[in-house]
């Protein structure tokens, strides 16, 4: 995320995603660029070994997000 710390922390808490590693991009999008993100609402699914499973651009619903996370857990 690139949101100021407080609003990003609130987002993490409200969505219940605190159990996942969160990355704060404080360097004007440098981290986003490294992961190939082209804009907001980019989901990068990374396996435990650090390899990319899938990148999804755009808004995805709760059901699709749940499916993607379950795929990572099952891998």
Steps between C-alpha positions, in 0.01 A plus 500: 500500500593862458248638745615697801575267791181561697252437220694197377514353849123551531444325166706200612314477829153545347555238230653242733815458290749561778612137483654567158820693438420862416734722300498877535634674189653822628732559203265659245388172349838328479366183659191503278722528195718211615194273519365621164197673641334739259262663745283467802314181577786272407521169678829313483478146630840383617578145603699420812819459296463856365386402151197667346192284467284759328453872465150636473438856381180676592245448769423141594217381717520322831422162343782524244742629763409209727554254214842646418612487862373144537697402188815634662429317823440174313815531287 
